[in-house]
Amino acid sequence: MTYRDSYGASSYCSYDSQFSVLGSQNSKRKGYTMIYGIDVSHHQEFIDWGMVKKAGARFAFIKASEGVGFSDPMFEENIRGAVEAGVLPGSYHFFLPRYDPLEQARHYARTLQENAVDAPTLPPCIDIETPGLGKTGLNQAVRIFIEEMYNLTGRRCIIYVSPGFWNSYLPVPVLSGYKLKYSQVDWAVDYPLWLAHYTTGWPYQIYPWVGWRFWQYTSAGKIAGVATKVDLNFFQGTIEELFKLGAT
């Protein structure tokens, strides 16, 4: 997945195959431990997951589904390959506002069930990067999807979004040095944020979250085991915290 510059995104940052340059810069400056990972779909074609693990990736979000009828043709192969290589797998659903959010959640949950693995996985994830329905309508649809996923899987979704998209297409309050008593998006703070922001600096903070859990910092990365360009990510935390999230 890749957020679009038309949503107010920054330009792509530089990359390297071992994730080391950007990671070491931000870790030293901010004092955070960060774990490296990737996200993929059928667009990456065949992936050598053993090579991906050797290159430093410890987790991978893998596209599972889109809308109400599409299942990624490489999902089963990718999730099983990641597990066999010792890469903690996650999944994501590409959300399309024009379709019923309940049906989208059921399609995603069914895809996960049909391709279940006997290993820990990261919580399900909703990929929000397609506008529609207006701000209030999109907010309601996303919330309905997430709540249905919890009903079906017992797990809280991760939310993937860019600052530009979130601030442009969701009913985010304008703050002037104070917190409003109520906002239509306050509910989202209960769900982990996967922030898409392509920058060599520190990513923007977006309301209502304080910080982020995952950060996709480029879509133009390269890593051993993947022939095409690939999205690169950080998890903010220790390896123990990452695997704890995979067990929740």
Secondary structure as UniProt FT lines:
FT   HELIX           5..7
FT   TURN            17..18
FT   HELIX           20..30
FT   STRAND          34..40
FT   HELIX           42..44
FT   HELIX           49..54
FT   TURN            55..56
FT   STRAND          59..66
FT   TURN            67..69
FT   STRAND          70..71
FT   TURN            73..74
FT   HELIX           75..85
FT   STRAND          88..94
FT   TURN            97..98
FT   HELIX           101..114
FT   STRAND          125..127
FT   HELIX           134..153
FT   STRAND          158..161
FT   HELIX           163..169
FT   TURN            184..185
FT   HELIX           186..190
FT   STRAND          193..196
FT   TURN            207..208
FT   STRAND          214..223
FT   TURN            224..225
FT   STRAND          226..236
FT   HELIX           239..246
//
